[in-house]
Each structure stands twice: as C-alpha cells, then as structure tokens.
Amino acid sequence: MRLVSKIRGLVCAALFAGAMLTAGAHPASAASKYASLIMDAETGAVLHARYANSKRHPASLTKIMTLYMLFEALEEGRLKPTDRLKVSARAAGQPPSKFYLKAGSTIDVRSAIRALVTKSANDVAVTVAEALGGTEYKFALKMTDRARTLGMGRTTFRNASGLHHPNQVTTARDMATLAIAMRRDFPDYYHLFSTKAFSYGGRTYNNHNKLLTRYNGTDGIKTGYINASGFNLVATVERNGRRLIGVVFGGRTGSRRDNHMIKLLNTGFKKASELRVADLLPPVPTLRPVIQLAAADSPATTQVPKPKDGHTAVVTASVLPNMPAPELESGSTDDHSDWGVQVGAYSTEMRAKRSIAAAKGHLPDMLGEAENRVEILERRSGAIFRARLFGLTEDEAREACLGLKRRHLPCVPVPGSMDLGATVATGKAG
C-alpha cells in the first residue's frame, strides 16, 4: 500500500507540474500575439515599435482593406453610393458580428460602408467582396495584390471579413501603411471612420472603436478580434496639428488593449514634440483632381484650356498636331540628368498618379522637382500605367530607390529612353 501511495504521489506531482507548465505557456502564447507601433503619420517617423514586422492575424482590421477597395470602386465609378448590393446565401450565413441580412435581400453601398466601420459586419463584408470580385476568394486575391502596391509586403488576405484563416497575416507596420494610404488616397471618405453610431433597420449600432469617445483627437480607424489574434486596434489621432497612427495587436481584452494604446499614444505625442524639425520629412501630398486636356479620338478639335494652378495636365503624345508637341525630355543631357525611377505599374491611371504623389511626399528633396510621367502601355490583357519620375542622374535615381524601398515603397531605376508608341501623361502633381 505504501508503494501504491508513493506511486500515486509521484503521478499527482507530475500532473501538477504539467499543469503549471501549461499555465505558464498561456502568457507566452498571448505574448506571441502582441505587436505595436506608433508612427508620425505626416513624417513616417517611428516613435515606438515592438514586433512591428512580425506576422500577426489581422482579424477585422482586414475590413480596412475591404473598405479601401470599396472606396476605390466608388472613386473610379464602378459603384455609386446608392447602388444596392445583393446578399448571397453564403454572405447571409457568416458568423457574427453581423447585420443578419437575409439571403436575396440587398443593402445600399452607403449603408454597407457604415456597417463595416461601426458594426464590423461579416455578412456585409462578404456581400461587398462578391459585388467587387465575383467571389470572396477572388476578391481576397485582389486585396493582396493591392496591399503589395501600397507597400504592405508581409500581408496576405484570404477573406474580406477577417474571420480566422491560418494564412491570413499582416504586421503592425503594414497596417500603419494601410492607415496612411487610406487617409491619403480617400480624404473624402476617411471621415466615415469617425462615425460613432449608425442606425439601420430600426436599430442603432455603436462604433466598436471606443477611443473615439475616450481619447481626445481620435478620428479613426478600426478594431478587430478573433481568438487567434487577441484584441487589435488601428487608431489615428490628431492633436495640435500633429497626427499619430497607433497599432496594437494581441490585447487580452478590449479595454486593456485600449488602455495600452492610450499609454503608447501619450508617450508618442511626447516624443514627437521633442523631435527636431530638421529630422522630419514633409507630409505626403494629397493627390489633387486631374483635368483631362485632350481626347485621343478628336485631336484636331480639342480645345486646351490653361491648367489651373496645382493640377496635372494630362495629354497624349499623338494629340494636337497643330500645336507644339508636349515636353517629354528627361532633362538636360549636359548634366546626364536622363534617368528616372519607376514607382510601380498599375491597372488605372489614378493609382499611378497616387504612387507618384506618395514618392514625392516621402523624398521631396530628391524627387520634388522631378517630372511626373504616366506611361500607358496597351497590351492584350489591358492597359498598364507605369508611374515614373524623370530628370535625375543615374546615381540620384538609385539613391531615390534606396530611400523609397526603406519606406516599403516600390521603386526601380530606369534610363531616360521611352518606349515607342507609349501614351504619356506629364505634369506636376501638387
């Protein structure tokens, strides 16, 4: 009996030790979900970073990219705010958080946006994805491609809602990049992220982002939660003319996540005020509207108004035969300034122009006086719009690309020779 008791005691001790090891593993598991970043939105200065480049599950932060794609469709005229999106059985069957939309019903685009911002409705996210991509899977592929062009090199999307998928990952730095792009590219829509409450179908939904009411100056952007990620938050806050972006992944609860974010932002504003102005870059310019000056199908009769100050003049190399050809040279050959940089190739002209504006904003000293060019290549699969800036030496082009790549932006040095037959858009943006 003594032997049996001793064995039982050893077994109990082993089980207790195993339980303690398991309990000890929980904090490590929680820690592996954590990441944070505080960045000055106007300069790109990083004021705090911890595991900022480590891959994490985005949860409903995914819907920021879903909204980016939706805003882009609105801007390009593929959708209107009053259009109604049909709800499929698959969309209606999504788990909460949701609007409990019925299969076969519809929701207008304007309401869909607010449903994603405030309620973070999964059924609405899938409805948007299917409207824009045909299927959610195809839409997720487009989301990933778009993320790459924005400089989110470590982000992969597998759905539009943020519901758990083992291969759906991002980083705190990539989410900060997305927040910057959202505000830069869609200033007319960004204010919607500050919506505190939204009424639909006789019910009122409060925004999950409690910092909107808790922390002065907060004007966006979104929360997220799944078990695999913990409680996540991307927030933008402006105080005294300075705007910070905060990203937190892996909070144990929503309130603890919010408290931690507030602590990081308080420290961030203090650090930002101590930075020397000479150490900072100027803000990324907002892309101004474009005036189309010439139509390719009627070059002889096109009237060319004088561009308004601050707008880009878009012309084609083949138009206006009775007028002097547009200036296409890359700079004086005397100082060998016949190189440039390509900052991406895109499916639309607007995306190419945004990329040029972003590059100039990040490197104004190097690229501020460079000539903007959007070169249009016609291909069987569709037109490609190459975003380029010319008027540099070879060394300047290579140095500029190094600077842009450090900021996770695409860049390739290119010589000044142009492809024959390419349609060219020139001018200064901003």
SULHU-V118078 format. One record per run of one state. SS is the DSSP state (hx for helix, st for strand, lp for the rest). FROM is the first residue (numbers start at 1). LEN is the number of residues. If there is no record, write none. Layout:
# SULHU-V118078
ss:from:len
SS:FROM:LEN
SS:FROM:LEN
This chain:
# SULHU-V118078
ss:from:len
lp:1:1
hx:2:32
lp:34:1
st:35:6
lp:41:5
st:46:5
lp:51:5
st:56:1
lp:57:2
hx:59:17
lp:76:8
st:84:3
lp:87:2
hx:89:4
lp:93:13
st:106:3
hx:109:11
lp:120:2
hx:122:12
lp:134:2
hx:136:14
lp:150:6
st:156:1
lp:157:12
st:169:2
lp:171:1
hx:172:14
lp:186:4
hx:190:5
lp:195:2
st:197:4
lp:201:2
st:203:4
lp:207:4
hx:211:4
lp:215:3
st:218:9
lp:227:3
st:230:10
lp:240:2
st:242:10
lp:252:2
hx:254:21
lp:275:2
hx:277:3
lp:280:10
st:290:3
lp:293:3
hx:296:3
lp:299:13
st:312:3
lp:315:18
hx:333:3
lp:336:3
st:339:8
lp:347:2
hx:349:14
lp:363:1
hx:364:4
lp:368:3
st:371:7
lp:378:6
st:384:9
lp:393:1
hx:394:13
lp:407:5
st:412:4
lp:416:7
st:423:5
lp:428:3
